[in-house]
Each structure stands twice: as structure tokens, then as C-alpha cells.
Amino acid sequence: MADDKASAETLLEFPCAFPIKIMGLANADLAQAVLEVVLQHDPGFDGATMEMRASSGGKYVSLTCTVTATSKPQLDALYMALTSHPLVKIVL
């Protein structure tokens, strides 16, 4: 029954590739800070795969990190760590 409850909480099948978009002010430290947080939750993440895009005005930067998600608690912890980081404005 525990598996039924866990599968009811998410439609994802683990493990899976899961893209996370992180947005913050354009700051030289943002990408490194995000990489450090992501590596705490997905030690196998390859930082070279991180996609970076500046906003049209150049004030903001979005980073997309496709992590290997192994569980819902892992993703929840990663989202919490990213959203609580002072350089991060939005996590999708």
C-alpha cells in the first residue's frame, strides 16, 4: 500500500531526467551557487549540461538543470534548497 500512496503523489516514474529552471538576477556567482546546490542533491549532475539564458534586458538569467530524479523527497529537498538561496528568485 505504501507504493500506491507514493505513486498517487506524483505521476513521475523514478529514476527520470527532470529539468529544473532557476531564475535570478544576473550575477557572476549565480551559476556556481546553483551548481553547488544541485550537486548536493544529484552528485552525478554534469555542470557542463547546465543551460544559461539571459533575459532580453540582461538583468536576469535563467538556468536549466536537468537532474536525475530518484524520488519525490529528493526533488522536494532540491526545490527547497534552491528557493531558499539568496541569489535565486524563482524555481520552476
C-alpha positions in Angstrom: 0.0 0.0 0.0 2.9 2.4 0.6 3.8 2.2 -3.1 0.2 3.1 -4.0 0.4 6.2 -1.9 3.7 7.3 -3.2 2.6 6.8 -6.8 -0.6 8.8 -6.1 1.5 11.8 -5.0 3.4 12.1 -8.3 3.0 11.0 -11.9 6.7 10.6 -12.3 8.4 7.3 -12.6 11.8 7.3 -10.9 14.6 7.5 -11.8 14.0 10.0 -14.6 15.6 13.1 -16.2 13.9 16.1 -14.7 14.5 19.7 -15.9 14.5 22.4 -13.3 14.5 26.1 -14.3 16.1 28.5 -11.9 15.9 32.3 -12.3 17.8 35.0 -10.6 19.4 38.4 -11.1 22.4 38.3 -13.5 25.2 37.7 -11.0 28.6 36.1 -11.6 28.0 33.8 -8.6 24.6 32.5 -9.6 25.6 29.6 -11.8 28.2 28.4 -9.3 25.8 28.7 -6.4 23.1 26.8 -8.3 25.6 24.1 -9.3 26.7 23.6 -5.7 23.1 23.1 -4.5 22.2 20.8 -7.4 25.3 18.6 -6.7 24.2 18.2 -3.1 21.0 16.5 -4.3 22.3 14.9 -7.5 26.0 14.1 -7.1 26.1 12.8 -10.7 24.9 16.0 -12.3 27.2 17.3 -15.0 27.6 21.0 -14.7 28.5 21.3 -18.4 24.9 20.4 -19.2 23.5 23.5 -17.4 21.8 25.8 -19.9 22.1 29.5 -19.3 20.0 32.2 -21.0 20.0 36.0 -20.2 16.8 38.0 -20.3 16.3 40.4 -23.1 17.2 43.3 -20.8 20.2 41.4 -19.4 19.0 42.0 -15.8 18.0 38.3 -15.2 19.4 34.9 -16.0 17.7 31.6 -16.3 19.5 28.3 -15.7 18.1 25.0 -16.7 19.5 21.9 -14.9 18.3 18.5 -15.9 18.8 16.3 -12.9 18.4 12.6 -12.4 15.4 12.5 -10.1 15.4 9.4 -7.9 12.4 10.2 -5.6 9.8 12.9 -4.8 11.6 13.7 -1.4 14.8 14.3 -3.4 13.1 16.8 -5.7 11.3 18.4 -2.8 14.5 18.9 -0.9 16.2 20.3 -4.1 13.4 22.8 -4.7 13.5 23.9 -1.0 17.3 24.4 -1.1 17.1 26.3 -4.4 14.2 28.6 -3.4 15.8 29.5 -0.1 19.1 30.5 -1.7 19.5 34.3 -1.6 20.6 34.6 -5.3 17.6 32.6 -6.6 14.3 34.4 -7.4 12.2 31.7 -9.0 12.4 27.9 -9.4 10.1 26.1 -11.8 
